[in-house]
Amino acid sequence: GRMRSQAASFPTSLPDGSVGGWLQALNMAKYDPAFAAAGVTTEQALKRMDDGSLKEIGVSMAGHRKRILLGIDSLSSADAGCSTDVDMADAAPVAAAEPQ
């Protein structure tokens, strides 16, 4: 996914496997305790987060939620290439159906 310019500013995987390192890369390290307290400590847990759940764990600023969600998007798009085709087929309709 080198085509999308925005992806460049987001890590495509968790640095040293930690959500804290990933948040730091997004300049969102101050939310590390909130993510940890909510049990969001793996890439899988991160990918289950949405705007509402970010708000729940204490990311109150919309701009910060947007940045974190973009970061999660970059994680998801990165492993699409090396994961199975089935994952891609599953993911596509959901994305298309979501209201913009």
C-alpha positions as CSV (number, residue, x, y, z in Angstrom):
1,G,0.0,0.0,0.0
2,R,2.6,2.5,-1.0
3,M,0.2,4.3,-3.3
4,R,-1.8,6.1,-0.6
5,S,0.0,9.1,0.6
6,Q,-1.7,9.2,4.0
7,A,-0.5,5.7,4.9
8,A,3.1,7.0,5.0
9,S,2.5,8.7,8.3
10,F,1.0,5.7,10.0
11,P,2.9,2.5,11.0
12,T,1.5,-0.6,9.2
13,S,2.2,-2.7,12.2
14,L,2.7,-2.2,15.9
15,P,6.3,-1.0,16.7
16,D,7.8,-3.7,18.9
17,G,4.4,-5.3,19.1
18,S,3.0,-2.8,21.6
19,V,0.0,-0.6,21.4
20,G,1.9,2.0,23.4
21,G,4.7,2.2,20.8
22,W,2.0,2.5,18.1
23,L,0.2,5.3,19.9
24,Q,3.6,7.0,20.3
25,A,4.1,6.8,16.5
26,L,0.8,8.5,16.1
27,N,1.7,11.2,18.7
28,M,-1.1,9.8,20.8
29,A,1.0,8.3,23.6
30,K,-1.0,10.2,26.2
31,Y,-3.8,7.7,25.6
32,D,-1.6,4.7,26.3
33,P,-2.9,4.3,29.9
34,A,-6.5,4.5,28.6
35,F,-6.0,1.8,26.0
36,A,-4.2,-0.4,28.5
37,A,-6.9,0.1,31.1
38,A,-9.5,-0.9,28.5
39,G,-7.5,-4.1,27.7
40,V,-6.6,-2.9,24.2
41,T,-3.1,-4.3,24.1
42,T,-3.0,-6.2,20.9
43,E,-3.4,-5.4,17.2
44,Q,-6.5,-7.6,17.1
45,A,-8.1,-5.6,20.0
46,L,-7.2,-2.3,18.2
47,K,-8.9,-3.4,15.0
48,R,-12.1,-3.9,17.0
49,M,-12.2,-0.3,18.1
50,D,-14.5,2.2,16.4
51,D,-15.4,5.8,17.1
52,G,-17.8,4.9,19.8
53,S,-15.4,2.6,21.7
54,L,-12.6,5.2,21.5
55,K,-15.0,7.8,23.0
56,E,-15.8,5.2,25.8
57,I,-12.2,4.6,26.8
58,G,-11.6,8.4,27.1
59,V,-10.5,9.7,23.7
60,S,-12.8,12.7,23.9
61,M,-11.4,14.8,21.0
62,A,-12.9,14.0,17.7
63,G,-9.7,14.9,15.8
64,H,-7.7,12.4,18.0
65,R,-10.3,9.6,17.4
66,K,-10.1,10.3,13.7
67,R,-6.3,10.1,13.7
68,I,-6.4,6.8,15.8
69,L,-9.0,5.3,13.4
70,L,-6.9,6.3,10.4
71,G,-4.0,4.6,12.1
72,I,-6.1,1.4,12.7
73,D,-7.0,1.6,9.0
74,S,-3.4,1.5,8.1
75,L,-2.8,-1.6,10.2
76,S,-5.7,-3.3,8.5
77,S,-4.7,-2.5,5.0
78,A,-1.1,-3.5,5.6
79,D,-1.9,-7.2,6.4
80,A,-4.5,-7.5,3.7
81,G,-1.7,-8.4,1.3
82,C,-0.3,-11.3,3.3
83,S,-3.6,-12.6,4.7
84,T,-5.9,-14.9,2.8
85,D,-8.3,-13.8,0.0
86,V,-11.2,-14.7,2.2
87,D,-10.4,-11.9,4.6
88,M,-10.5,-9.5,1.7
89,A,-13.8,-10.7,0.5
90,D,-15.3,-10.4,4.0
91,A,-13.9,-6.9,4.5
92,A,-15.0,-5.4,1.2
93,P,-18.9,-5.4,1.6
94,V,-18.7,-4.1,5.1
95,A,-16.6,-1.1,4.0
96,A,-18.9,-0.4,1.1
97,A,-22.1,-0.6,3.2
98,E,-20.8,1.9,5.9
99,P,-22.4,5.3,5.6
100,Q,-19.8,7.9,4.7
